[in-house]
């Protein structure tokens, strides 16, 4: 019962990855559900072993219409963007306290979160493409 209801929905909802067959065959040795870091690692390893692999990945658009590519939540909107923002905060804290360690820091040091956000998006997109290897 579960398979009859879910599998057709998956087939309609998920996007097949960019692998295509010159013979037109849709036979795969492995079908990976999820294009996050685990799914991509699994699919890349199987492909390295000569297996034909399909990756099924789908992101439900947010109410604002946001979606992302391969790489999963961590790379695109979770861990990596959070770590970049956290690193920016740590650097700011270190700069402010660096005079105690002998550094001569000029005047008022300011941070622009808008610039940080503009760097984070392209960085995550590049990581997503590098992670996918596609």
ChimeraX attribute file (.defattr): number of C-alpha atoms within 10 A of each C-alpha:
attribute: neighborCount
match mode: 1-to-1
recipient: residues
	/A:1	5
	/A:2	6
	/A:3	9
	/A:4	8
	/A:5	9
	/A:6	10
	/A:7	11
	/A:8	10
	/A:9	11
	/A:10	15
	/A:11	11
	/A:12	8
	/A:13	14
	/A:14	15
	/A:15	14
	/A:16	15
	/A:17	15
	/A:18	9
	/A:19	11
	/A:20	13
	/A:21	11
	/A:22	6
	/A:23	6
	/A:24	7
	/A:25	8
	/A:26	9
	/A:27	11
	/A:28	11
	/A:29	11
	/A:30	15
	/A:31	16
	/A:32	15
	/A:33	18
	/A:34	18
	/A:35	25
	/A:36	22
	/A:37	18
	/A:38	14
	/A:39	20
	/A:40	21
	/A:41	15
	/A:42	18
	/A:43	23
	/A:44	18
	/A:45	12
	/A:46	15
	/A:47	15
	/A:48	10
	/A:49	9
	/A:50	10
	/A:51	14
	/A:52	18
	/A:53	21
	/A:54	22
	/A:55	22
	/A:56	19
	/A:57	21
	/A:58	18
	/A:59	17
	/A:60	10
	/A:61	10
	/A:62	8
	/A:63	6
	/A:64	6
	/A:65	7
	/A:66	9
	/A:67	12
	/A:68	17
	/A:69	17
	/A:70	28
	/A:71	25
	/A:72	21
	/A:73	16
	/A:74	15
	/A:75	23
	/A:76	25
	/A:77	16
	/A:78	11
	/A:79	11
	/A:80	17
	/A:81	20
	/A:82	15
	/A:83	11
	/A:84	17
	/A:85	15
	/A:86	12
	/A:87	12
	/A:88	16
	/A:89	13
	/A:90	12
	/A:91	13
	/A:92	15
	/A:93	11
	/A:94	11
	/A:95	14
	/A:96	15
	/A:97	13
	/A:98	13
	/A:99	12
	/A:100	8
	/A:101	7
	/A:102	8
	/A:103	11
	/A:104	10
	/A:105	12
	/A:106	7
	/A:107	6
	/A:108	6
	/A:109	9
	/A:110	8
	/A:111	11
	/A:112	8
	/A:113	11
	/A:114	9
	/A:115	9
	/A:116	14
	/A:117	14
	/A:118	10
	/A:119	13
	/A:120	19
	/A:121	14
	/A:122	12
	/A:123	16
	/A:124	20
	/A:125	17
	/A:126	14
	/A:127	17
	/A:128	23
	/A:129	13
	/A:130	12
	/A:131	18
	/A:132	20
	/A:133	11
	/A:134	11
